[in-house]
Amino acid sequence: MNLFQLVWSYLRARPLTTALNIFLLALGISVITVLLLFTNQVQEKVSSNAKGIDLVVGAKGSPLQLILCSIFHLDFPTGNIKLSDAEKIVRHRLVKKAIPLALGDSYGGYRIVGTTPEYPALYGAALETGAWWEKDLEVTLGAVAADRTGLRVGDTFTSAHGLTGDGHGHELSQYVVVGILQRSQKVIDNLLFTGIESVWRVHEIGEADSITLLHPSTLVSTREAGDSTLEITSLLVQYRNPLAILQLPRYVNNVGNLQAASPAFETARLFSILGVGVDVLRGFALVLILISAVSIFIALYNSLKERKYDLAIMRSMGAGRRMLFLSMIMEGAVLTLLGSVAGLLMGHSALYAFTFLAGDSASGLDPLAFYPAEAVLLGANLMLGICCSLLPGIQAYRTDIHRVLAGN
């Protein structure tokens, strides 16, 4: 019988104790694994969806609400802003690019975004089938929105006010699907894209004149610049240079009813709020791991007393002190390794169950993703198991076979 078989036979001889130690450790590891996967992937998604957007300009209200609405499309708008005021921001010398958004309606719970082709291009969007919208009431769908709503190229539908899908319908104006985007694992997968003019037309606002425009708007080229009767929801702004970080937000906040919200600042503030709950859960998981470590130590120490005659007989049959020491170390290592692997599997399984139940709200979370921190966690717990085995291992190493066999 080799050393591993010996250790395994000892663990099998105490199935309840072994199972309890593995379960306690696995539970703590699984909680940490879920937190690791969730926080890392949410931060990655936030970063990828906010990439290329330095500032969001919208109506005064909650800056965080403005960010959640205009970038992540998870909240309602803070209000609308005048097209003429938005044009003032675009003309500022520190603005490199500004993308307008007109929000408010949805279909099947998926938001309809009135914008320009620059918005999906910001995320590297590519067509799966069909074409980009060009005319009024033409729509190009994100991949997830197309799958969930069942819409295909050539289909028509009526939008509803709000995000819930049960708002007031606009039956007099029907959208037609002209294209579907490739899946990107970004926020654009859940959106329906059309022109800003389509949103205005559905709401019967600002019908376009047939006369030639003297000064076309820099945001909506089919409308006259400076039109104070037309409104959009927000602007996604890119800075021209770092100096804009200091000057542009202050300038925006002094124009009409506008406010400036920084995606970097607001998301950092959001994560700091969520971080309190994450820290509490992480502390709970560490307590479980500590309890498991103490349990493993007690189990090994008690088993040493129970098997002292076995160890003495092994010594009398030629087993060295080093072998007895290693058997205890290996037993602790095997326990923690089994518990750690089980915990990692439980953590990934829990995230898979969450994504399955949450559906679209968890889109982009990958339960099969592995991070280097998981390997570090596995190694740290293995070292913890070895440390818990040191004292019982030293006691086994010092076993006096003469006294044990003599019954003293």
C-alpha positions in Angstrom: 0.0 0.0 0.0 1.5 3.4 -1.0 1.2 6.6 1.0 -1.8 8.0 -0.9 -3.8 4.7 -0.5 -3.0 4.8 3.2 -4.2 8.4 3.5 -7.3 7.7 1.5 -8.2 4.7 3.6 -8.0 6.9 6.7 -10.3 9.5 5.2 -12.8 6.8 4.1 -12.8 5.3 7.6 -14.4 8.6 8.9 -16.9 9.5 6.2 -19.0 11.9 8.2 -16.1 13.9 9.5 -14.4 14.0 6.1 -17.6 15.1 4.4 -18.3 17.8 7.0 -14.8 19.2 6.6 -15.0 19.2 2.8 -18.5 20.8 2.8 -17.5 23.6 5.2 -14.4 24.5 3.2 -16.3 24.1 -0.2 -19.1 26.5 1.1 -16.6 29.2 1.9 -14.7 28.7 -1.3 -17.9 28.8 -3.4 -19.0 32.1 -1.9 -15.6 33.7 -2.7 -15.7 32.2 -6.2 -19.1 33.6 -6.9 -18.1 37.0 -5.7 -14.9 36.8 -7.7 -16.6 35.8 -10.9 -19.5 38.3 -10.5 -17.5 41.4 -9.5 -14.8 40.8 -12.2 -17.2 40.2 -15.0 -19.5 43.1 -14.0 -16.5 45.4 -13.9 -15.4 44.1 -17.3 -18.8 44.7 -18.8 -19.1 48.1 -17.3 -15.7 49.0 -18.6 -16.4 47.7 -22.1 -19.8 49.4 -22.3 -18.5 52.7 -21.1 -15.4 52.6 -23.3 -15.1 55.6 -25.5 -17.6 57.6 -23.5 -16.0 60.3 -21.4 -19.1 62.3 -20.4 -22.8 62.0 -20.6 -24.9 65.1 -20.9 -28.6 65.1 -20.0 -31.3 66.8 -18.1 -30.6 67.7 -14.5 -31.3 65.0 -11.9 -29.4 62.1 -10.6 -26.0 61.7 -12.4 -26.0 57.9 -11.6 -29.5 57.6 -13.1 -28.3 59.4 -16.2 -25.4 57.0 -16.6 -27.5 53.9 -16.0 -30.1 55.1 -18.5 -27.8 56.4 -21.3 -25.0 53.9 -21.2 -26.3 50.7 -19.7 -30.0 51.3 -20.5 -31.1 50.0 -17.0 -33.1 53.0 -15.8 -35.5 55.7 -17.0 -34.3 59.1 -18.4 -33.9 62.1 -16.1 -35.8 64.1 -18.7 -35.2 65.6 -22.1 -32.9 68.4 -23.2 -33.4 70.9 -26.0 -31.7 70.2 -29.3 -30.4 73.8 -29.4 -28.7 73.4 -26.0 -27.2 70.1 -27.1 -25.8 71.8 -30.2 -24.0 74.3 -28.0 -22.1 71.4 -26.3 -21.2 69.9 -29.7 -19.7 73.2 -30.8 -17.4 73.5 -27.8 -13.7 73.4 -28.6 -13.0 70.6 -26.1 -15.6 68.2 -27.6 -14.2 65.7 -30.1 -17.4 63.7 -30.8 -21.0 63.8 -29.5 -23.6 61.1 -30.2 -27.2 62.0 -29.5 -29.7 59.6 -28.0 -33.5 59.8 -28.0 -35.1 57.4 -25.6 -38.6 56.6 -24.2 -40.2 53.7 -26.1 -39.6 50.0 -26.2 -40.9 46.8 -27.7 -41.2 43.6 -25.7 -39.2 45.2 -22.8 -36.3 46.1 -25.1 -35.4 49.8 -25.5 -35.8 51.6 -28.8 -32.8 54.0 -29.2 -33.1 56.9 -31.6 -29.5 57.7 -32.5 -26.9 57.9 -35.4 -24.8 55.1 -36.8 -21.9 56.3 -34.7 -23.5 54.8 -31.6 -23.4 51.1 -32.6 -20.1 51.8 -34.3 -18.7 52.8 -30.9 -19.0 49.2 -29.9 -17.7 47.7 -33.1 -21.2 46.5 -34.2 -21.5 44.4 -37.4 -24.5 43.2 -39.3 -25.6 39.6 -39.1 -28.3 40.0 -41.8 -30.1 42.8 -43.5 -29.0 46.5 -43.4 -28.6 49.5 -41.2 -31.6 51.8 -40.8 -31.8 54.8 -43.2 -35.4 55.9 -43.5 -37.9 56.9 -40.9 -39.4 54.0 -38.9 -36.7 51.6 -40.0 -35.1 49.6 -37.2 -31.9 47.5 -36.8 -32.1 45.0 -33.9 -29.5 43.8 -31.5 -28.9 40.1 -31.5 -30.5 39.3 -28.1 -33.5 41.6 -28.7 -34.1 39.9 -32.0 -33.9 36.4 -30.5 -36.2 37.2 -27.5 -38.8 39.2 -29.5 -38.8 36.8 -32.5 -38.6 39.7 -34.9 -37.0 39.1 -38.3 -36.0 41.3 -41.2 -39.2 42.5 -42.9 -41.4 42.3 -39.7 -43.3 45.2 -38.5 -44.2 46.2 -34.9 -45.7 48.9 -32.8 -43.7 50.5 -29.9 -44.9 51.2 -26.4 -44.1 54.0 -24.1 -41.7 53.1 -21.3 -39.6 50.0 -20.7 -42.1 47.6 -19.2 -43.9 46.8 -22.4 -47.4 47.6 -21.0 -47.2 51.4 -21.6 -49.3 53.4 -24.0 -48.9 52.0 -27.6 -48.2 54.1 -30.7 -50.5 52.2 -33.0 -50.5 54.9 -35.8 -46.8 54.4 -36.5 -45.3 51.0 -37.2 -41.6 50.2 -37.3 -40.2 47.8 -39.9 -37.1 45.7 -39.2 -34.4 46.1 -41.8 -31.4 44.4 -40.1 -30.1 42.4 -37.2 -26.7 42.8 -35.6 -24.1 40.1 -34.7 -23.9 39.2 -31.0 -21.3 41.2 -29.3 -21.8 40.5 -25.6 -22.3 44.2 -25.0 -25.3 46.4 -24.2 -26.1 46.9 -27.9 -27.3 43.3 -28.0 -30.4 44.3 -26.1 -31.3 47.4 -28.1 -33.4 48.4 -31.1 -31.8 51.1 -33.2 -33.5 53.7 -35.3 -33.0 57.4 -36.3 -33.9 60.2 -34.0 -36.3 61.4 -36.6 -38.3 58.2 -36.2 -38.7 58.8 -32.5 -39.9 62.3 -33.1 -42.3 61.0 -35.8 -43.8 58.4 -33.6 -44.5 61.1 -31.0 -45.7 63.5 -33.7 -43.0 66.0 -32.9 -41.2 68.3 -35.3 -42.3 67.1 -38.8 -39.5 67.8 -41.3 -40.1 70.6 -43.7 -39.7 70.0 -47.5 -37.8 73.3 -47.9 -34.0 73.4 -48.2 -32.3 73.8 -44.8 -30.2 76.9 -44.4 -28.2 75.7 -41.5 -28.6 71.9 -40.8 -28.1 70.8 -37.3 -24.8 69.2 -36.4 -26.6 66.4 -34.5 -29.7 65.7 -36.7 -28.9 66.8 -40.3 -32.5 66.8 -41.4 -33.5 69.6 -39.0 -32.6 73.2 -38.8 -29.9 74.1 -36.3 -31.0 76.0 -33.2 -34.5 74.5 -33.2 -35.6 74.9 -29.6 -38.9 72.9 -30.1 -37.1 69.6 -30.6 -35.7 67.6 -27.8 -33.3 64.6 -27.3 -32.6 62.6 -24.2 -28.8 62.8 -23.8 -25.4 63.2 -25.5 -22.5 60.8 -25.3 -19.4 62.9 -25.4 -15.7 62.2 -26.2 -13.1 64.6 -25.0 -10.7 66.2 -27.4 -7.9 66.4 -24.9 -7.4 65.9 -21.1 -8.0 69.6 -20.4 -11.7 68.9 -21.0 -11.9 66.8 -17.8 -11.6 70.0 -15.8 -13.4 72.5 -18.0 -16.2 70.8 -20.0 -18.4 69.5 -17.1 -18.5 72.9 -15.5 -19.4 74.5 -18.8 -22.2 71.9 -19.4 -23.7 72.5 -16.0 -24.1 76.2 -16.8 -26.0 75.6 -20.0 -29.8 75.6 -19.7 -31.2 72.5 -17.9 -28.1 70.4 -18.7 -26.0 68.3 -16.3 -22.8 66.5 -16.9 -22.2 63.0 -15.5 -18.8 61.2 -15.7 -19.2 57.4 -16.3 -15.8 56.7 -14.6 -16.8 58.6 -11.5 -20.4 57.4 -11.2 -19.5 53.7 -11.8 -16.7 53.9 -9.2 -19.2 55.4 -6.8 -21.7 52.6 -7.6 -19.1 49.9 -7.0 -18.1 51.5 -3.7 -21.7 51.3 -2.6 -22.0 47.7 -3.7 -18.6 46.9 -2.3 -19.9 47.1 1.3 -22.2 44.1 0.7 -19.4 42.3 -1.2 -17.0 42.8 1.7 -19.6 41.4 4.2 -20.1 38.3 2.1 -16.4 37.9 1.6 -15.9 38.2 5.4 -18.5 35.5 5.9 -16.8 33.2 3.5 -13.4 33.8 5.2 -15.0 32.9 8.5 -16.3 29.6 7.0 -12.8 28.8 5.7 -11.3 29.6 9.1 -13.9 27.3 10.8 -13.1 24.6 8.3 -9.4 25.0 8.9 -9.9 24.6 12.7 -12.2 21.6 12.0 -9.5 19.9 9.9 -6.9 20.5 12.6 -9.1 19.1 15.3 -10.0 16.1 13.1 -6.4 15.3 12.4 -5.3 15.8 16.0 -8.1 13.5 17.2 -7.4 10.9 14.6 -3.7 10.9 15.6 -4.8 9.8 19.1 -7.1 7.1 17.6 -4.4 5.7 15.3 -1.4 5.9 17.5 -1.2 2.1 17.7 -1.4 1.9 13.9 1.4 4.3 13.6 3.5 2.4 16.2 2.9 -0.8 14.3 3.9 0.9 11.0 7.1 2.0 12.7 7.8 -1.5 13.9 7.3 -2.8 10.4 9.9 -0.5 9.0 8.1 2.8 8.2 10.2 5.8 9.0 9.3 8.9 11.0 9.3 10.9 7.7 6.6 8.6 6.3 4.4 9.1 9.3 4.9 12.9 9.1 4.1 13.0 5.4 1.0 10.9 5.9 -0.5 13.5 8.2 0.5 16.4 5.9 -1.0 14.6 2.9 -4.2 13.9 4.7 -4.7 17.6 5.4 -3.7 18.5 1.9 -6.1 16.0 0.4 -9.0 17.3 2.5 -8.3 21.0 1.6 -7.8 20.1 -2.1 -11.1 18.2 -2.3 -12.9 21.0 -0.5 -11.3 23.7 -2.7 -12.1 22.0 -5.9 -15.6 21.3 -4.8 -16.0 24.9 -3.8 -14.8 26.2 -7.2 -17.2 23.8 -8.9 -20.1 25.0 -6.6 -19.2 28.6 -7.3 -19.3 28.2 -11.1 -22.5 26.1 -10.9 -24.2 28.8 -8.7 -23.3 31.5 -11.3 -24.6 29.2 -14.1 -27.9 28.8 -12.2 -28.1 32.6 -11.7 -27.6 33.3 -15.4 -30.2 30.7 -16.3 -32.8 32.1 -13.9 -32.0 35.8 -14.5 -32.0 35.4 -18.3 -31.4 38.7 -20.1 -30.5 40.7 -17.0 -27.4 38.5 -16.6 -26.5 38.4 -20.2 -22.7 38.5 -20.7 -21.9 36.7 -17.5 -19.9 33.6 -18.3 -20.0 30.8 -15.7 -17.2 29.0 -17.5 -14.7 31.8 -17.2 -11.7 31.2 -15.0 -9.4 33.8 -13.5 -5.8 33.5 -12.1 -7.2 34.5 -8.7 -9.0 31.2 -8.6 -5.6 29.3 -8.9 -4.2 31.6 -6.2 -7.3 30.8 -4.0 -6.7 27.0 -4.6 -3.0 27.3 -3.7 -3.7 29.4 -0.6 -6.2 26.9 0.7 -3.8 24.0 0.0 -1.1 25.8 2.1 -3.7 26.4 4.8 -4.5 22.6 4.9 -0.7 21.8 5.1 -0.3 24.4 8.0 -3.2 22.8 9.9 -1.5 19.4 9.5 1.9 20.5 10.8 1.3 20.0 14.5 -0.4 16.5 14.1 2.4 15.6 11.7 5.1 16.6 14.2 3.3 14.6 16.9 3.2 11.6 14.5 6.9 12.1 13.8 7.7 12.0 17.5 5.7 8.8 18.2 7.6 6.6 20.6 6.7 3.0 19.5 8.0 1.4 22.7 5.8 3.5 25.0 2.7 3.1 22.7 3.1 -0.7 22.4 3.8 -1.0 26.1 0.5 0.8 26.7 2.1 3.8 28.5 
